[in-house]
């Protein structure tokens, strides 16, 4: 929410600029603010989480690698879902950009 608010505050003020340049500027501002406000702290928390889990699991005994063959390998259905979602978002973004370019 903070990234969206920050983007709208900087993009849609009283400047008279074409819509395409406002959208480009807004995408850049949103990307930078989302990295600073969401992805950066998430990576920091992930590093802390991995350290805590490693500390908690260190006194446990290690599992024999031969017993891992009994587990089924993870399906590629999750990966294919992510690829389809990413492709749909990319097509949606290209459609929005094409409509903006056609509007001019």
Helices and strands as residue ranges (DSSP letters): H 2-11, H 19-34, I 35-39, H 40-57, G 65-70, H 77-103
